[in-house]
Amino acid sequence: MQVENTIFTCTTFFDFEKQDKWNCFCNAIDSILEKHTKDDLNKIKKWIVVNEYSKKPKKDWVAIVNEKYPFIEVIQKTKENTGQASSLNIILEKIKK
């Protein structure tokens, strides 16, 4: 019997100006998918990504992630919850149950 007992979490800032965070994110997720067996991946019951707030987002990151990785839940932060501490609190709230 397969037990789903893992929650994958990640924080990012896709609109970061000094580095292509989208490309870094895709490389990381693709690497995870390529280097782990189906049995290992099936243990992950949730994939959660929290994206930092941007005043002028370049793209609709939630839609883009959902299109490429439909199994990932993307949480787009708002102006009221900026910063890494807020991201971690969002994650803690999502995994509480």
Sequence and secondary structure as in RCSB ss.txt:
>XXXX:A:sequence
MQVENTIFTCTTFFDFEKQDKWNCFCNAIDSILEKHTKDDLNKIKKWIVVNEYSKKPKKDWVAIVNEKYPFIEVI
QKTKENTGQASSLNIILEKIKK
>XXXX:A:secstr
     EEEEEEE TT SSS HHHHHHHHHHHHHHHS HHHHTTEEEEEEEE   SS SS HHHHHHHH TTEEEE
E  GGG SHHHHHHHHHHHH  
